[in-house]
């Protein structure tokens, strides 16, 4: 009886992992995301990030929505969120407000009109 229960649990675990993998792959697009200008991150607050998005052939993508999430590398800080839409020559200017100095992980997600997306993370240090 214990073997049957173990086999059923193992089968359920395998099926669950397989489904989550397929869901993640279905939403991705082949895009390159570059952080062109973190605008010399400072504690002063309001800055602008310039993000470049290109497709697999290297062609500029102008019809994406850009979402940026900035997280401090230490616990206890609220993330900073920003977004922009409609690029020009694949460049998107995204207003962004640094809340303090220190090490940040910035995640940039570009979502196309068909719902597919690509995501890239950048490590930045904000200094005074």
Secondary structure, DSSP 8 states (H G I E B T S, - for coil): -HHHHHHHHHHHHHHHHHHHHHHHHHTB--EEEEEEE--S-BTTSEEEEEEEEEETTS-B--S-EEEEEEEESSTT---EEEEEE--BTTEEEEEEE--SSEEEEEEEEEE-TTS-EEEEEEEEEEB-
